[in-house]
C-alpha cells in the first residue's frame, strides 16, 4: 500500500474512533475548538415548560439538527420546587426527573439528537445546591460504586445559612466568588466538593450522554476550578455565564486556562445599544487602528472563546431584553465570528428566516475565528466583509442603501428593511429529509376508542415502524414492529410512541401521542386558607380560561365550600370533557404557581399565603385516596394535616421518626417508634424524616393544624 493511501485510511479510522459525527468535536480538545463553524440553540426561555419538554424535543430533533450543532437545555436534575427551571438542584446522580420530563424521556432526547449529529449541552449548576428537606441535608447518592454526600464542610462559611437560626453552621472556606442567596454556596477549595463535581460531570457526559455544559453563575466561584473540572471530564464544549465586561470576562477565560468559552455580553449590549439608540457605530470596537465588531469577537485571541447571543432566558425577562429588529439582530449574529447561540423564542417566532441565515453562514463557512473587515461605520449603517472557509459575504445592518463593489442584485441572498447580505457562494439546502412517523388521527379524545394508522414519511422503503403502548420508548428490540400503514385499535387511555427503524437501528425521532377514550372530569379541593377571598383560575387545552372560571382572577369560590374530615374545602369540578386542567389559586393579589396537568380528584393545601409564587402540597393521599406523587411509596405518614399524634405506616420497622421546622431545626424526635406527638408544635408547615431499619429514608412535608 502506498504511504499516502495508508495515511488516508489511518486518518479516516482515527476520526471514526474519535466520534461518529463530523459535526461534533474530537475527544482530547477541551473547552471550544478553533475555527468551529457550529451554531448553537438555547432550547428554553424562562418558564417555557411546555416548549422544552424532552418528548417534544425528541420529535423536533430531526428539524433542529439540520441547523444546530449544539442544543443547550436546562439542568435536568430534580430540584427543590416544582415547577423549576433547574437552578435550585438537589440531585446530581440519582434523580433526573424534572419539570421538563422523566429521566427516560431525557435519555431518549439526548440519544435522538446524538444520532442526528447534534450535541446536547446541559445547564450545569455547581456554584450552589439545595438540600432534600432543609437547607443543608444534601442527599447521599451512589455512582460507579462510590457514595457521594456533601456535609456542612462543603458549604462556604460566609454563606447566608451561617446566620440562620436552627441550621448547622457551615465550616467550609470563605467563598471564592459572589454569594448566591437561596441555595447553599459550595466551597470549591474543598477536595471532596471537587471529587463530587468531577464525578457529576463524568456522569453527565458518559452516562446521560451530554456532550458539554454551560456553567451557571461562574462568578460565584474561582475560574481556576473550571480548569480542574474540565480537564478531569475532558469537556468537549464548555461555556460560562460570566455576566460582565470585556476585561473581566477575558480575565476569567485566562483563569480557566482557556479551558472554557464565555458568553459575549459585550456583543449583546452593543447590539442592543445600536438599535435602541439608532446608532450603528455602537457595533464597532476600535482595535488598535482597525475597526472590528464589538465584544469579545473584536480580539483575535478571544473570539474563539466567544459564544455570541442576542437574548437568553434571563435577559429576555429583564430590562436588558433586546427590543430592536429581531431578524436584523440575528443576521448580524449569524454572519460574524464567535459561536452564535440562537434564542429559543426567536427561533420559534422566526423559524424560516433564521433557517435561511444559518444556511448562508454554513455555506460561506463562517466560523468562530473568521476575519472581519469593517467597510462602513456610521450612525445609519454598519457594513462588513466576513471571510469564511468557503468564501466571503458582505453584510449591511441598518438603514440606507449600499452597493458593494463587485456584487450585483443577483448576489443578494437575504434582504429586509434593516439588513442585506451579499455573497457569490452558492447557498446549500440544509433540509435533510429523514424518515419520520405520523399518526392518523393525532392524539386526543375519542369516545369509546379509535383506530390509529401509523405511516412512515420520507422513507426509502427499507424502514419499518416500532411502536409501544406502555409508555416505554420503542426500538428495534423493544415494542412491536410493523410496516408503514399498520392500524392499531385503541380502546382505553393510551400513550402511543413510535420510531422508524432500519438495519436494527433507530433512524427517526420519537413520535408520541396520548389517546383518551372516556370522559374523566377533574375535581379539585383546596383546604380553606386564611385569605378573606379565594379565587380559582383555570384553563386547559380544550377550554380557554374564560370558559372555565372566567377571566383573571377567576371565580370567587365563597359559595363553593364543602365540609370533609373536619376541614372546610373549596371544591371545583371541570366540565366532563375536560380531563386535564391547569389551575392557580389566588386572592386577587397573592397567588400560587401554575399547578399544571391536574387529573382525577386532587386535594391541595397552600404552603404559604403571600407572594406571587406560593407552592402547594398534594394531600390527596390523606383525604381522597392515594395521590400520584405517593402512589408507589411504601411509607405513609398520617394524618397529614395533623393535630396531635402522627403515625408511620410501613412494612419495615422504624428506626427514627423526626420532624424539622422550616428553618431546619429538629423540633420532634422518636427512636424505634412509629408514632410521634406534635401537639405542642405551632400550627404551620414542617418537614418529616423517617429512617427505617433497613436504611431506607423517606422525607416529606407535614402540616400541623
HUFEN-V497024 format. One record per run of one state. SS is the DSSP state (A for helix, B for strand, O for the rest). FROM is the first residue (numbers start at 1). LEN is the number of residues. If there is no record, write none. Layout:
ss | from | len
SS | FROM | LEN
SS | FROM | LEN
//
This chain:
ss | from | len
O | 1 | 2
A | 3 | 16
O | 19 | 21
B | 40 | 3
O | 43 | 11
A | 54 | 12
O | 66 | 4
B | 70 | 4
O | 74 | 5
B | 79 | 1
O | 80 | 9
B | 89 | 1
O | 90 | 8
B | 98 | 1
O | 99 | 2
B | 101 | 1
O | 102 | 1
A | 103 | 13
O | 116 | 3
B | 119 | 6
O | 125 | 3
B | 128 | 2
O | 130 | 11
B | 141 | 3
O | 144 | 2
B | 146 | 3
O | 149 | 3
A | 152 | 3
B | 155 | 1
O | 156 | 4
A | 160 | 4
O | 164 | 20
B | 184 | 3
O | 187 | 4
A | 191 | 18
O | 209 | 3
B | 212 | 4
O | 216 | 2
A | 218 | 3
O | 221 | 2
A | 223 | 11
O | 234 | 3
B | 237 | 4
O | 241 | 5
A | 246 | 10
O | 256 | 5
B | 261 | 3
O | 264 | 1
A | 265 | 12
O | 277 | 3
A | 280 | 4
B | 284 | 4
O | 288 | 2
B | 290 | 4
O | 294 | 2
A | 296 | 3
O | 299 | 4
A | 303 | 3
B | 306 | 4
O | 310 | 5
A | 315 | 3
O | 318 | 8
A | 326 | 9
O | 335 | 4
B | 339 | 5
A | 344 | 6
O | 350 | 1
A | 351 | 14
O | 365 | 6
B | 371 | 7
O | 378 | 3
B | 381 | 7
O | 388 | 4
B | 392 | 7
O | 399 | 10
A | 409 | 3
B | 412 | 5
O | 417 | 2
B | 419 | 5
O | 424 | 12
B | 436 | 5
O | 441 | 3
B | 444 | 2
O | 446 | 4
B | 450 | 8
O | 458 | 6
B | 464 | 5
O | 469 | 1
B | 470 | 1
O | 471 | 4
B | 475 | 1
O | 476 | 2
B | 478 | 1
O | 479 | 1
B | 480 | 3
O | 483 | 3
B | 486 | 5
O | 491 | 3
B | 494 | 9
O | 503 | 2
B | 505 | 2
O | 507 | 4
B | 511 | 6
O | 517 | 6
B | 523 | 5
O | 528 | 7
B | 535 | 5
O | 540 | 5
A | 545 | 5
O | 550 | 5
B | 555 | 2
O | 557 | 4
B | 561 | 4
O | 565 | 2
B | 567 | 7
O | 574 | 7
B | 581 | 6
O | 587 | 4
B | 591 | 2
O | 593 | 2
B | 595 | 4
O | 599 | 2
B | 601 | 6
O | 607 | 7
B | 614 | 1
O | 615 | 1
B | 616 | 3
O | 619 | 1
A | 620 | 4
O | 624 | 4
A | 628 | 3
O | 631 | 5
B | 636 | 3
O | 639 | 3
B | 642 | 1
O | 643 | 2
B | 645 | 5
O | 650 | 4
B | 654 | 7
O | 661 | 5
B | 666 | 6
O | 672 | 3
B | 675 | 3
O | 678 | 6
B | 684 | 9
O | 693 | 4
B | 697 | 8
O | 705 | 1
//
